[in-house]
């Protein structure tokens, strides 16, 4: 499979490393909004092109992986690229997934391409576990906890605020809420009761700290529904103390079984990640294989992880999967 990368930040570099771990894939092109001549990638011999020139190279790539941010990049880039390539993105603004799906689906069907959106670990792997657990335990409640870790999407949203030079945002589970869920008691928890958010922000010279703090705390879909703390620090402090991009979390469904619902059942799926973007990239690359196979079968339009049979993710044959993993 010939894979292209559109956007070469943390996620793009993660995709590049994940491709190396999959013997049925090779990196064929990187597209960037920066000066291609100045971008040094880790894979020798792979050309780097200007993002604006992507259309000229559509025939050179089987699947294009979009590595932009969800706030402003992917809503524009994914529909546009779905008219030229089979694509995968990691759009993670949960509240806007339906409209993003509709836009990408229309573009992909118009051009006869296969597209996938919202691939990663949440949305993505966590979404699948929520679906499986709901199907198995219909009498129950869902709980999703993220962190403690760096949210790339939320950090990116802060960095796009005027006056912000750099930022990292940590999502932090409330430990008491996590333990209450694990007990099987099915507590009713608000968004605010489950997580807090911690923001570490470097300001540009002359920026209004109070104005920026207010804008962060009132940002819909990102911070408005959480208790959020904003720390203003220097660029040196950010580099020294907040250089890692670790993350993780838990998907838990607490339910009842038995004729009278007398027995508790708790399903828990957890992730502990040293590198959020590298793991996200690893999930995306597996789903790029599924997109390639669906495209070869003539599928057109947009898909999510809910639409993909697990066998399509694996390089192993059906016979090998039945013998080794079933």
N, C-alpha and C positions, 0 to 999 in steps of 0.2 A: 504494500500500500504506500502510495506517495502522499506524504503529509505536508501541509503547509501551515505555517504559524503566522497569524495576523496580530501583531503587537508583541513586543519583546521586553516586557517587564518581568516581575517576579513569576507570574503565571506562565508567560511564554518560555522563560528559561526552564521552568519545571516541566513543561511539555517536551522541550528539547531533550532533557535528561530521561524522561519516561519513554520516549521513542527508542532510545538506545537499549532499553530493557525488553523491547518487543521485537523479536527477530523477523516478524512478517511485515515490519514497517521501516520506512526510511524518511528522513527529513529531506524535502526537495526544495523548499523556498521559505524565506522569512520576509514578511512585509512590515514596514515600519513607517511611522509618521516623522521619524527623525531623518537625518541625512544618512542614506544607506551607506555611503562611502566611509562614514565614521563609526558605524555600528560593527563591533567585533563579536561574533557569536562563537559558541564552543565547538561547533561541528565544522571541520575543515571541508572546503570545497563546495559548500552550500551557498547559493547566491542570495543576496539581500536586495530586495526591491523596495521602491517607494510604494506606500500604501495606495497612493493615487493611481499607480500603474497596474493594480491587481488584475484588471480585466484583460490585459495583454498576456497574462500568464495562466489564464483559467484552465487551459488544456494540459498544463504541466503538473497539476495537483489532483489527487483523487478525493481527498477530504481536507478542508480548510478549518483549522481550529482557531476560533476567535478569542483573544486573550485580553480584551479591553475591559473597562469598568462598567458596572451595571447602571450607575447613576446617569451617565450621558452618552457613553460610547456604544454599548451593545444595542440599545433601542434603535439606533440609526444604522450601525454597521451590520448587524446580523441580517435584517431584511435586504439590505443592499448587496451583501455578499452571497445571500441565498439565490440571487438572480444569476450568479456567475459560477458558484461552486456548490458541492455538497458540503454542509457546514455543521459544526458543533459549537455551542457557546456555554458559558457558565452563569447566565443571568440569574441573580440571586435576590432581587427585590420581590419578595413573596407576594406582596399586595398587587403587583403589576404583571404577574406571570400570565394571567388570561389574555390581557391585551397584547403583550409581547408575543405570545403564541399565535394570536390571530394575525398579527402583522407579518410574522415570519412564515406562517402557513400560506398566506396569500402569495407572498413572493416566491416561495419554493414551488407551489403548484403551478404558478404562472410560467416558471422556467423549466419545470420538470425535474427539479432537484429534490434530494432528501436533506432534511434539516433536523437538528435536535437542539433543544434549548434547556437551560437550567440543569446542566450536568455538573456534578461535583459531589460534595458530601451532605450539604444542606443548602438548597434543594439537591436531591440526588439520592445518595445511599440512605440518608435519614428518611427521605420520602418513601422509599421502598419499604423500609422497616415499619413505618407508620401504617402503610397499606396492608402489609402482611399481618401485623398484629391486630388491626381492626377486623380483618376477615376471620382470624382465628378466635378472637375474643370479642364478639359483638356486644357483650354486656361489659362495658368498661370505660376507661377514660385515658386519653393520650396526654403525655407530658414530654416536652423536648427541652433539654438544657444544653446550652452552649458554653464552652470555656472551662477553666479560665484560659483565655487565649486572645490572640490578635485577630480581629475581623478585618479582612482586606477591603471588603466593600464599604464598611463603616469608616475605616481609616481613609479610604479614597474620597468618600463623601465629605469628610472634614477638610481634606487637602484642597478641595475644589472651592472652598469658601474664600472669598476675597480677603486678603490680608494674612492668610495662613501659608507659611513656608513649608511646613512638614508636620506630620501627625501620626500617632499610633493610637488605636482604640482597643481596649480590652473588654471582652464580655465576661462577666463573672457570675456563676450560679450562686444563688443563695442556699447555703448548705442546709439550713433547717427545712427548706422547701424540698430539697432533694431527698433527704432522709424520710420526710413524711410520705413522699410518693413511693419510695422503696418499701415502706411498711405495708403497703397494700390497702391503705385506708381511703384511697381515692379522694384526696383533699381538693377543694375548689380553690384554685390559685389564679390570681390576676397576673397579667404580664409583668407588672411592677413587682409582684411578690416573688417572682422566680429568678430574676436577674437584676444586676446593677451594671452600669457601664462606666468605665474609667477612660478618660481621654487625656493624652499627653500631646501638647500642641506647641509648636515653635512658630512664633509670630514673625511676619515681615516687619522691617523697620517702619515705625510710625503707625502700625495697625492698632485698632481700637479693641483692646482685650475684652472689655465688658460687652461690646456689641457682638463680637465673635462668640463669646460664651453663650449669650442669649440665643444666637442663631443656631448653635449646636444643639442646645437643650430643647429648642422648639422645632427641630427638623422632623417633619412627619415621616413615618415609616422607618426611621432610624433611631431617634432618641426621645421623641416626645412622650412615649409611653413608659419610659424607664426613669429610675433615679440615676441621674448622670452627674458625675464629678469631672470637672475640667481642670487640668493642671497645666499651667504655662511654664515651659522649661526652655533651656538653651538647646541649640543644635548639637552641642557637644554632649549634653546630658542624654539627649535622645539617642545619639549614636552609641554612647557608652552603656546605657541601661536598657535600651529597648530595641536592640538590633535583631533579635530573634523573631520568627514569625510562627511561633507555636500555636496550636489550638487543639480542639477536641470537643467532646460533649457526649450526651446521652439521649437516646430515645427510649422512653419507657411507656408501656401500656399496662395498666393495672386493671384486672378484670375478675369476673366471677365465673365459676363452672358448677355443674351439678343441677339437679332438678329444681332446687330452691335457691340456687346461687350461694350455697353454703361454703364453698371453697374459694380461696383466693388464688389467683394466678398472676404472676408478674413477668412480663417479657422485657428484657433490657438489652439494648445494643449500644456499645460505647466505642469511642475512638480517642486515642491519645497520640497526637501528632507533633513531632518536632518541627515539621515544616508544613504549614497549611497549604501554600501554593503548590508544593511538590506533590502532596497527596491529592489535592484537587486535580492537578494535571494528570496524575496516574489514572484517576477515574475517567477523565475526559478521553484519554487515549484509548482506554478499553471500549468506550462507547463510540469512538471514531471507527473502530473495527465493525461495530454493528451497523453504523451508517453506511460504511463501504458495502457491506453485504446486502443491506436493504436497497441501496442504490442499484447494485448489480441485478437485483430481482425486479427492478422497475418501479420501486416505491417512490412516490412523490408527495411532498407536503411536510409538515412539521410533526415531530414526535417528542415525547418526553420519556423519562426512564420507565414510566408505567406501561409504555407500549412495546418494550423490548424484552424478548425472551432471553433468559439468562445465558442460554447456549450461544447466542450471537456475540456475547462479550469475549468468549474464550477462544484462543487459537487451537484448542483441542477439538477433535472430531466428536460427534455424538457417541460413537463407540468408546472412545477413550474416556469421555466424561462419565458414562455409565459404569465403566469398570473401575475408575479411580475415585469418583466423588459422590456417586449416588448411594 
